[in-house]
């Protein structure tokens, strides 16, 4: 019998080549885990506009990137009356992303106006009544009904537009 034909049992081969064939993880020191979890970095909020005047507009529209075209045109007219334009604001669709006080810091808003039903807007941004100016965390906040309700040529629509205009004049010192 020659050495070329010797058959060794598996346990003997493993014992002979312990350091070469089998990785032994027991000898490697374990790295201590940090006591505090790593901070969660919020995803950037997607918005329309340039946010030059730190004016955040929140609305909720399913199946839209930001706003439907008719509502965007109406909002553009409101901004124009306030001597603002789309470059001055950040329009955020809350339906497509989580928006709350913990992640809006990245936009550094001075003003926030929400358009929509109470159930659509995060609780952080709700005020006690529509068109009432509230200061939360150093940010002036106004809640308003959906843009569709404001953009009606009916007596109710005109009353709502008037109330919004009065709030905006007070908010922006127009």
C-alpha positions as CSV (number, residue, x, y, z in Angstrom):
1,X,0.0,0.0,0.0
2,X,1.4,3.4,-1.0
3,X,0.8,6.8,0.6
4,X,-1.1,7.9,-2.5
5,X,-3.9,5.4,-1.7
6,X,-4.3,6.0,2.0
7,X,-7.8,6.9,3.0
8,X,-8.1,9.0,6.2
9,X,-11.4,9.4,8.1
10,X,-13.0,12.8,8.0
11,X,-12.5,13.7,11.7
12,X,-8.7,13.0,11.3
13,X,-8.4,15.2,8.2
14,X,-10.3,18.0,10.0
15,X,-8.0,17.7,13.0
16,X,-4.8,17.7,10.8
17,X,-5.9,20.8,8.8
18,X,-7.8,22.6,11.5
19,X,-6.1,26.0,10.9
20,X,-6.0,25.7,7.1
21,X,-9.4,24.3,6.1
22,X,-11.8,25.3,8.9
23,X,-12.1,28.9,10.1
24,X,-12.3,29.1,13.9
25,X,-14.2,32.2,15.0
26,X,-14.0,31.5,18.7
27,X,-10.5,33.0,18.9
28,X,-11.5,36.3,17.3
29,X,-12.4,39.0,19.8
30,X,-15.9,40.3,19.5
31,X,-16.4,44.0,18.7
32,X,-18.4,45.7,21.4
33,X,-21.8,47.0,20.2
34,X,-22.5,50.7,20.8
35,X,-24.8,51.3,23.8
36,X,-26.9,53.8,21.9
37,X,-28.5,53.0,18.6
38,X,-27.3,54.9,15.6
39,X,-29.4,58.0,14.9
40,X,-32.0,57.5,12.1
41,X,-31.3,59.8,9.3
42,X,-34.5,61.1,7.8
43,X,-35.0,60.7,4.0
44,X,-35.0,64.1,2.3
45,X,-38.5,65.5,1.9
46,X,-39.4,65.8,-1.7
47,X,-41.0,69.1,-2.6
48,X,-41.9,71.4,-5.4
49,X,-40.4,74.9,-5.4
50,X,-37.1,76.3,-4.1
51,X,-38.2,77.2,-0.5
52,X,-36.4,80.6,-0.8
53,X,-38.7,82.2,1.9
54,X,-39.0,79.0,4.0
55,X,-42.8,78.8,3.5
56,X,-44.0,75.2,3.6
57,X,-47.3,74.2,2.0
58,X,-48.7,70.8,2.9
59,X,-51.4,69.0,1.0
60,X,-52.5,65.4,0.6
61,X,-53.3,64.1,-2.9
62,X,-53.3,60.4,-3.8
63,X,-52.1,59.6,-7.3
64,X,-50.3,63.0,-7.6
65,X,-46.7,63.9,-7.3
66,X,-47.5,67.2,-5.6
67,X,-50.9,68.8,-6.6
68,X,-53.4,68.4,-9.3
69,X,-52.9,71.0,-12.1
70,X,-56.1,73.0,-11.2
71,X,-55.1,73.2,-7.5
72,X,-51.5,74.2,-8.4
73,X,-52.8,77.0,-10.6
74,X,-55.2,78.2,-7.9
75,X,-52.4,78.1,-5.3
76,X,-50.2,80.0,-7.7
77,X,-52.8,82.8,-7.7
78,X,-52.9,82.8,-3.9
79,X,-49.1,83.1,-3.8
80,X,-49.1,85.9,-6.4
81,X,-51.6,87.9,-4.3
82,X,-49.2,87.5,-1.3
83,X,-46.3,88.7,-3.5
84,X,-44.8,85.2,-3.5
85,X,-44.2,82.6,-6.2
86,X,-43.4,78.9,-6.5
87,X,-39.7,79.6,-5.9
88,X,-40.5,81.1,-2.5
89,X,-42.3,78.0,-1.2
90,X,-41.9,74.3,-0.7
91,X,-45.0,72.3,-1.7
92,X,-45.1,68.8,-0.1
93,X,-47.6,66.1,-0.8
94,X,-48.1,64.3,2.5
95,X,-49.8,61.4,0.9
96,X,-46.6,60.2,-0.6
97,X,-44.2,60.7,2.3
98,X,-44.2,61.0,6.1
99,X,-44.0,64.7,7.1
100,X,-43.9,65.7,10.8
101,X,-42.0,68.1,13.1
102,X,-39.1,65.7,13.5
103,X,-38.3,65.7,9.8
104,X,-39.3,69.1,8.5
105,X,-36.2,70.7,10.1
106,X,-34.4,70.0,6.9
107,X,-36.6,72.6,5.2
108,X,-36.3,75.1,8.1
109,X,-39.8,76.5,7.7
110,X,-40.8,79.8,9.2
111,X,-44.4,79.4,8.0
112,X,-46.5,76.3,7.3
113,X,-50.0,76.2,5.7
114,X,-51.8,73.0,5.5
115,X,-54.6,72.3,3.0
116,X,-56.8,69.3,3.7
117,X,-59.0,67.4,6.1
118,X,-57.8,66.9,9.6
119,X,-57.4,63.2,9.1
120,X,-55.0,63.8,6.2
121,X,-52.6,66.0,8.0
122,X,-50.2,64.7,10.6
123,X,-51.3,65.6,14.2
124,X,-48.1,67.8,14.6
125,X,-49.6,70.4,12.2
126,X,-53.2,70.5,13.4
127,X,-54.6,73.7,15.0
128,X,-57.8,74.2,16.9
129,X,-59.6,75.8,13.9
130,X,-59.2,76.6,10.2
131,X,-57.6,79.9,9.4
132,X,-56.3,80.4,13.0
133,X,-52.6,81.3,13.2
134,X,-50.8,79.2,15.7
135,X,-47.2,79.2,16.7
136,X,-45.7,75.7,17.2
137,X,-42.0,75.2,17.8
138,X,-41.3,78.7,16.6
139,X,-43.2,78.1,13.3
140,X,-46.3,80.1,12.3
141,X,-49.0,77.6,11.2
142,X,-52.3,77.9,9.5
143,X,-54.7,75.1,8.7
144,X,-57.1,75.5,5.8
145,X,-59.7,73.3,4.1
146,X,-58.9,71.4,0.9
147,X,-57.9,73.5,-2.1
148,X,-61.0,72.2,-4.0
149,X,-63.3,73.8,-1.4
150,X,-61.5,77.1,-1.7
151,X,-61.4,77.1,-5.4
152,X,-65.1,77.3,-6.0
153,X,-67.1,80.2,-7.4
154,X,-69.9,79.8,-4.9
155,X,-70.8,81.9,-1.9
156,X,-69.2,79.3,0.4
157,X,-66.0,79.2,-1.7
158,X,-65.8,83.0,-1.6
159,X,-66.2,83.1,2.2
160,X,-63.5,80.5,2.6
161,X,-61.1,82.4,0.2
162,X,-61.8,85.6,2.2
163,X,-61.0,83.9,5.5
164,X,-57.8,82.5,4.0
165,X,-56.8,85.9,2.6
166,X,-57.3,87.6,6.0
167,X,-55.2,84.9,7.7
168,X,-52.4,85.2,5.1
169,X,-52.4,89.0,5.4
170,X,-52.0,88.8,9.1
171,X,-49.3,86.0,8.9
172,X,-47.2,87.8,6.3
173,X,-47.9,91.4,7.4
174,X,-49.4,92.4,4.0
